[in-house]
Amino acid sequence: MKKLIILINLFFSFFLYTGCTEEWTNYRIEDSFSPKNDIRAICFDQNGNLWAGTWAGVFEYVDGKWETRGPESYVETLFIADDNTKWAGLWGGGVYKSKDGIEWEKVKDASPTNSVNTISSDSKGSIWVGDWGGGAVNLNGQGEIDVNEKNGGVANLDGKHWIVYNDREVNLGDNSVVAITCDSQNRMWFGTYHGLSRYDKGTWILFNKENSLLPDDDVYSVTADSQGNIWIGTCNGLAQFDGTNWTIYKKENSGLVENLILAIAEDSYGKIWVGTNKGVSVFDGTKWKTYTTANSNLIDNRVQCIRVLENKVYIGTGKGISVVRE
């Protein structure tokens, strides 16, 4: 009887262990050192197909192989809208869009400087473009207007014409908008090199080191979680903001592997994944766990983007994509 109990305990211990073991899969678009493996954005279309924006173009993973899609250039950001339209933001190339992913057209009025950092949308499907800052923009949909003296920052497509916001006219941190997210109340959040801005029903509010507990004004990533919190990644730590209270996480006071935060995402279990230049740290609200090339199958420690689909976390790095199933 004693032996039977021991065997049962061993069985359940093995079951619990294997149930908690992560499964890793790595993808490289090209089996060599290549800018195609420099992953800047990860997206999924309505069919669940994996798309990647890289420093050498847009690619779709189809039937076990990568197919070239869209402009073959410096793709800084890729976004697939709810209507399945693909949006690509290029460094030095502006904004392109495509419905089918095959035929692409340039949206010449979407980027004031022709260099794009990020593309996102609000809860109503309106597209937002975060620009490097300044240049010419099509304000009314009928022709280009020279606004070099009014640096552009954020362009918003409302379905009819583009509206441009800049730091001379609104409380935008500066005109280099690096990150954009929309929260559950349809408020837009913009990460810049001079703080975090919030746009809510026509009102702009700027949060920076002078008026808040934001750990640094260089904001590289912003994400809204399912509990109504905003997570802000800076060059000097991670901030959690619930609209009133700030909680700051750094490697000095938490399990965060590094203070330079490049990407943030919430998984299907409510855990926060934080991508840094030295690996990815995961926070469940109480405990931290870090994955690096030394203790896991993470393909590279520089984590540039993170996306979640069901129970899989897709981690874009400078050397390819690592997928972990929990």
MITI-331389 format. One record per atom (N, C-alpha, C): residue in three letters; x, z, y. Coordinates in steps of 0.1 Angstrom, whole numbers, plus 5000, padded with zeros to 4 digits. Atoms other than C-alpha are relative to their C-alpha. Layout:
% MITI-331389
alaXZY
...
//
This chain:
% MITI-331389
met500850004988
met500050005000
met500950005013
lys499149994989
lys502950095023
lys500649875003
lys499450144998
lys504549755017
lys499049905006
leu501150084995
leu501249585024
leu499950025015
ile500249974986
ile500949755058
ile501249945008
ile498850054993
ile504549665067
ile500049855001
leu500150154999
leu503949295058
leu498949965010
ile501050034990
ile500749295079
ile500650015014
asn499449974987
asn502649445108
asn501049895004
leu499050114997
leu505449185105
leu499349875003
phe500750124998
phe502848905103
phe499550005015
phe500550004987
phe501149015135
phe501150005011
ser498950004990
ser504449075153
ser500549855001
phe499650144999
phe505448715144
phe499049925007
phe501050074994
phe502148585155
phe500050025016
leu500049974986
leu502348765189
leu501349945006
tyr498850064994
tyr505948645194
tyr499949855002
thr500150154999
thr505248285186
thr498949965010
gly501150034991
gly502048295207
gly500550015015
cys499549984986
cys504148405238
cys501249915002
thr498950094998
thr506948155233
thr499649875007
glu500350124992
glu507047875258
glu500549874992
glu499650135005
glu507247515247
glu500549915011
trp499550084989
trp509447295268
trp500249854995
thr499850145002
thr509546915271
thr500649945013
asn499350064988
asn511846715294
asn499849855001
tyr500150144998
tyr511346375309
tyr501049955010
arg499150074991
arg513846145325
arg499549865001
ile500550144999
ile512745815340
ile501049904996
glu498950095004
glu516145665334
glu501050094993
asp499049925008
asp518645785307
asp501449995006
ser498650004993
ser521545805332
ser499850085013
phe500149944987
phe522445965364
phe499449905010
ser500750104992
ser519945795387
ser499150065010
pro500949954990
pro517945845419
pro498550004995
lys501350005006
lys514945765397
lys499650144994
asn500249875006
asn515346115382
asn499950115010
asp500149914989
asp515346275416
asp498550025004
ile501549994999
ile511646395415
ile499650075013
arg500549944987
arg510046455449
arg498650054999
ala501449975001
ala506446475439
ala499549964986
ile500750035013
ile504246495407
ile498550005003
cys501450014999
cys500646395405
cys499349954987
phe500850055012
phe497846315380
phe498849935005
asp501150084996
asp495246045383
asp498750054993
gln501249965006
gln491646065372
gln500049994985
asn499950015015
asn492645975336
asn501050104995
gly499049905004
gly495146255335
gly501449954998
asn498650065002
asn498146015336
asn500950065010
leu499049944992
leu501346155350
leu500749905009
trp499450094990
trp502745995382
trp501250085006
ala498949934993
ala506046075399
ala500549925012
gly499350064989
gly507446005433
gly501450045000
thr498649975001
thr511145975433
thr500849945011
trp499250064990
trp514045885455
trp500349854998
ala499950155003
ala513845535439
ala498749944998
gly501350075002
gly510145465439
gly499050094994
val501149935006
val506845555423
val499949954985
phe500150035014
phe506445565385
phe498850074993
glu501149945007
glu503645625361
glu500450004985
tyr499649985014
tyr504045755325
tyr498849954992
val501150075008
val502045515302
val500549984986
asp499750025014
asp502045515264
asp501550034997
gly498649955003
gly505345705262
gly501149945007
lys498950054992
lys507245515288
lys499649995015
trp500350004986
trp507645495325
trp499949865006
glu500350134994
glu506245205344
glu500250015016
thr499850004985
thr507345115380
thr498749975007
arg501250024992
arg504545135405
arg500350025015
gly499849984985
gly504445085443
gly501349975005
pro498850034994
pro507245065467
pro501250064993
glu498749955006
glu510745095452
glu500950045010
ser499249954989
ser512245305479
ser500150155000
tyr499849864999
tyr512845655491
tyr498750075002
val501349945000
val509545815482
val500250165001
glu499949864998
glu509446165497
glu498850084995
thr501249935005
thr505946245487
thr499049904994
leu501050085007
leu503146115465
leu498750094998
phe501349925000
phe499446225466
phe498949914994
ile501250085006
ile496446105445
ile498850085004
ala501249944994
ala493146175463
ala498950014989
asp501249985010
asp489846275446
asp499449874997
asp500650135003
asp488745915448
asp501049914992
asn499050075008
asn491845815428
asn500949915008
thr499150084992
thr493545645457
thr501450075000
lys498649955001
lys497345675455
lys500649995014
trp499350004987
trp499245765487
trp501450034998
ala498649985001
ala502945735490
ala500650015014
gly499349994987
gly505045865519
gly501549984998
leu498650045002
leu508445705523
leu500950065012
trp499049974989
trp511545815542
trp500549875006
gly499650134993
gly512045535567
gly499149894996
gly500850115004
gly509245335552
gly498550025003
gly501449984996
gly505945495564
gly499250044988
val501049975010
val502845535544
val499449884993
tyr500750115008
tyr501445315516
tyr498950064992
lys501149955008
lys498245345497
lys499649894990
ser500450095010
ser496745185466
ser498850064992
lys501149955008
lys493445215447
lys500349994985
asp499750025014
asp494645075414
asp501450044995
gly498749975003
gly498245175416
gly500949884998
ile499250135002
ile499344805413
ile500249945013
glu499950064987
glu498644655447
glu500050115010
trp499849904990
trp499844865476
trp500049935014
glu500050044987
glu499244825513
glu500650105009
lys499449914991
lys501144975542
lys499050045010
val500949944990
val499145205565
val500950035012
lys499049994990
lys501045135596
lys499750105011
asp500449914990
asp499145375618
asp500150154996
ala500149875006
ala499645685596
ala501350085003
ser498849924998
ser503245785605
ser500649965013
pro499450034987
pro504545815640
pro501549965000
thr498550035000
thr508245795630
thr500349914988
asn499850085012
asn507845585598
asn500850084989
ser499449915010
ser509345885579
ser499050114997
val501149915003
val506946105560
val500550114991
asn499549885009
asn507546455545
asn498950034990
thr501149965010
thr504146525528
thr498749945003
ile501450054999
ile500646395522
ile499150094992
ser501049925007
ser497646605513
ser498649975005
ser501350024995
ser493946635520
ser499350145001
asp500849884999
asp491246885530
asp499050004989
ser501049995011
ser488346995508
ser498949895001
lys500950104998
lys486246715522
lys500649864997
gly499350135004
gly488746445511
gly500749935011
ser499350064989
ser490146375545
ser501550014998
ile498550015002
ile493846265543
ile500850065012
trp499149954990
trp496546455562
trp501449964996
val498650045001
val500046325567
val500950095008
gly499049924993
gly502946545576
gly501249915003
asp499050104996
asp505446335596
asp501350085004
trp498849944995
trp509046395606
trp500050035015
gly500249964986
gly508046385642
gly500349895011
gly499750094989
gly507646125670
gly499949854996
gly500050155002
gly507245745674
gly498749945005
ala501250074996
ala504245515676
ala498950024989
val501149975010
val500845575660
val498849925005
asn501250074997
asn497645375659
asn498950115002
leu501049894997
leu495245625676
leu498649964998
asn501450035000
asn492045425677
asn499749894989
gly500250105010
gly492445175648
gly499949865005
gln500150144994
gln492644875671
gln501349955005
gly498750054995
gly496344845679
gly501050115002
glu499049904999
glu499545025682
glu500250055015
ile499849944987
ile500045255712
ile501350075001
asp498749935000
asp503445365723
asp499950145005
val500149864997
val503545745723
val501350074998
asn498749945002
asn507245805722
asn500250125009
glu499849894992
glu506946035751
glu499150124996
lys500849895006
lys504346235731
lys500350014985
asn499649995014
asn506046335699
asn498850024990
gly501149985010
gly503646295669
gly500550104990
gly499749905010
gly503446555642
gly499249994988
val500950015011
val500446545620
val499049895003
ala501050114998
ala498146245615
ala498950034990
asn501249975009
asn494646295601
asn499149885000
leu500950125002
leu492646005587
leu498650064997
asp501349955002
asp488946095591
asp499049894995
gly500850115005
gly487745765576
gly499749895010
lys500250104990
lys487445575609
lys501249975008
his498850024993
his490545635629
his501050124998
trp499049905001
trp493745835630
trp500150095012
ile499949904990
ile494046145651
ile501450064999
val498649955001
val497546265660
val500150135008
tyr499849874994
tyr498446625667
tyr501550025002
asn498649974998
asn501746735682
asn500250135007
asp499849864995
asp503347055694
asp499950015015
arg500249994986
arg502946965730
arg498550025004
glu501549994997
glu499146975727
glu499350114992
val500649905009
val498447225699
val501050104996
asn499149905006
asn499947535683
asn500649964987
leu499250045012
leu501947335658
leu501450045002
gly498649944999
gly505347495650
gly500949905006
asp499350114994
asp507047165656
asp499549874993
asn500550135005
asn506646795648
asn500549954987
ser499650035014
ser508446795615
ser499250094991
val501049935009
val505646895592
val500549984985
val499350015013
val507246975558
val499050024988
ala501049975011
ala504247115538
ala498650025006
ile501449994996
ile500447105540
ile499250054988
thr501049965011
thr497747285520
thr498750035007
cys501349974996
cys494047345523
cys499550124992
asp500549895007
asp492547685515
asp498549994996
ser501350005005
ser489147775500
ser498949995011
gln500950014989
gln487647795535
gln500249875008
asn499850134993
asn488747445544
asn500950015012
arg499049984990
arg491447575567
arg501349934996
met498850075003
met494547365569
met501250085005
trp498849934997
trp498047515568
trp501249915000
phe498950094998
phe501147345580
phe501350085001
gly498749944999
gly504747445573
gly500949915007
thr499150084991
thr507247335599
thr501450085000
tyr498749934998
tyr510847425609
tyr500050115010
his500149894989
his509547655636
his498750084997
gly501149915003
gly506847855618
gly498949934992
leu501250045008
leu503447825600
leu498849995009
ser501150024992
ser500447675617
ser498749994992
arg501350015007
arg496747715607
arg499049935010
tyr501050074993
tyr494047475618
tyr498650034994
asp501349955005
asp490447605616
asp499049965010
lys501150044991
lys487447425632
lys500549985014
gly499550034986
gly489447295661
gly501050095006
thr499149904994
thr491547605667
thr501350014992
trp498749995006
trp495247615660
trp500650145003
ile499349874999
ile497147945654
ile501449984994
leu498650015005
leu500947965650
leu500550144996
phe499449885005
phe502648225629
phe501549984999
asn498650015001
asn506348285633
asn500650144999
lys499449875001
lys508948565632
lys499750095012
glu500349934988
glu508048665667
glu498750084999
asn501449944999
asn504348745661
asn499550034986
ser500449975013
ser504248805623
ser501150054992
leu499049965009
leu506148925593
leu500649884992
leu499450125007
leu507048565582
leu501550024999
pro498649975001
pro510548605568
pro501049915007
asp499150094993
asp511948295584
asp499149895006
asp500850104993
asp510648015607
asp500149864993
asp499850135008
asp511947735583
asp499150014988
val500950005011
val508947685561
val500049874992
tyr499850115008
tyr509447455532
tyr498849974990
ser501150025009
ser506347505510
ser498950105003
val501249924997
val502747635514
val499049974989
thr501050025010
thr500147695487
thr498950115002
ala501249915000
ala496647855487
ala499750034985
asp500349975014
asp495848045455
asp498550024998
ser501549985003
ser492448115438
ser499450135005
gln500449874995
gln492248465453
gln499950005015
gly500150014986
gly492348345489
gly501350035007
asn498749974994
asn496048425495
asn500749875003
ile499150114997
ile498448185512
ile501450054996
trp498649975004
trp501948175497
trp500949905008
ile499250084992
ile504648055520
ile501550024996
gly498650005004
gly508147955509
gly500949965012
thr499150034989
thr510947975535
thr501449994995
cys498650005004
cys514647945535
cys500650144998
asn499649865001
asn514848325535
asn499050094993
gly500949925007
gly512248445511
gly498649944999
leu501350045003
leu508648425499
leu499050105007
ala501049914994
ala505548555518
ala498749974994
gln501450015004
gln502048625506
gln499250065012
phe500849974988
phe499448635534
phe498549994996
asp501450005003
asp495848735528
asp499049985012
gly500750024988
gly494748665563
gly500150115010
thr499849884992
thr495549015575
thr501450064997
asn498849935004
asn498349165555
asn501149904994
trp498850075004
trp501849025547
trp500750084989
thr499149945010
thr503849095515
thr501249904999
ile498850095000
ile507448965515
ile500850034987
tyr499249995012
tyr509448895484
tyr501349935002
lys498750065000
lys513148835483
lys500750044987
lys499349965012
lys515748855456
lys500550145001
glu499549864998
glu516849185471
glu499050104996
asn501149905002
asn513449355465
asn499049964989
ser500950045010
ser511949165436
ser500749924989
gly499350085010
gly512648945406
gly500249855004
leu499850134995
leu512848635427
leu501549964998
val498750045003
val515948435417
val500849965012
glu499350044988
glu516848305451
glu499050005012
asn500849994988
asn515548325487
asn499649865006
leu500450134995
leu515447945494
leu498949944991
ile501250045008
ile511947845483
ile499649865003
leu500350144998
leu511247475478
leu498749954995
ala501350045005
ala508047465459
ala499250134994
ile500949895005
ile505047695449
ile498849944994
ala501250045006
ala502147655426
ala499450124992
glu500749905009
glu499547875408
glu499649934987
asp500450065013
asp498947815371
asp498650044996
ser501449975005
ser495747835351
ser499750144997
tyr500249855003
tyr496348205344
tyr500150085013
gly499949934987
gly496748295381
gly501450045003
lys498649964997
lys500548335379
lys500549905011
ile499450084989
ile502548205409
ile501449964995
trp498750065003
trp505447975401
trp500849965013
val499250024988
val508247965427
val501249934997
gly498850095003
gly510747685427
gly501150025011
thr498949984991
thr514147745442
thr501149914997
asn498950095004
asn517547575442
asn500950074989
lys499349945010
lys518647815415
lys499150044988
gly500949985011
gly515747795391
gly498650035004
val501449974997
val512047885389
val499650144996
ser500449875003
ser510648235391
ser498550014999
val501449995003
val507148325378
val499650155003
phe500549864996
phe505148625392
phe498550014996
asp501349985005
asp502048755374
asp499250115008
gly500649904992
gly501249005402
gly500650144998
thr499349885003
thr503349275386
thr501449984996
lys498750035005
lys506249135368
lys500549865003
trp499350134998
trp508748855374
trp500749954988
lys499250065010
lys510348615350
lys500649875006
thr499350114995
thr512948355358
thr500549904989
tyr499450105009
tyr513848025340
tyr501149935008
thr498950084995
thr517147855346
thr500549914989
thr499450085011
thr519247605327
thr500850084990
ala499249925009
ala521147895312
ala499150084990
asn500849935009
asn518148075296
asn498849934995
ser501250085004
ser515647795290
ser500449854999
asn499750155000
asn515347415286
asn499749945013
leu500150064987
leu514847365323
leu501149905003
ile499150115000
ile516447035330
ile501050015012
asp499149984989
asp517947135364
asp499550125008
asn500449884993
asn517947445386
asn499449975014
arg500550034987
arg517047265418
arg498549954998
val501450035002
val513247275416
val499349965013
gln500550064988
gln511647045442
gln498549995001
cys501450005000
cys508047035432
cys499450064987
ile500649945012
ile505647205408
ile498549965000
arg501450035002
arg502247085395
arg499550064987
val500649945012
val499847235370
val498849914995
leu501150075006
leu497547055346
leu499650084988
glu500549915011
glu495447285323
glu501050114997
asn499149905003
asn497947505305
asn501549965000
lys498650054999
lys501047305313
lys500550005015
val499450004987
val503347345343
val501149895000
tyr499150114999
tyr505247035354
tyr500950035012
ile499049964991
ile508447115372
ile500949885004
gly499250114996
gly510146835392
gly501350055006
thr498749954996
thr513846875397
thr500849885005
gly499150114995
gly516846665410
gly500549924988
lys499550085011
lys517446545374
lys498949974990
gly501150035009
gly514046495359
gly498950105001
ile501149915000
ile510846675350
ile500050084987
ser500149915011
ser510546975328
ser498550054999
val501449955002
val507147065313
val500050124991
val500149885008
val506447415300
val498550034997
arg501449965005
arg503347495279
arg500150154997
glu500049855003
glu502647875279
glu499150034988
//
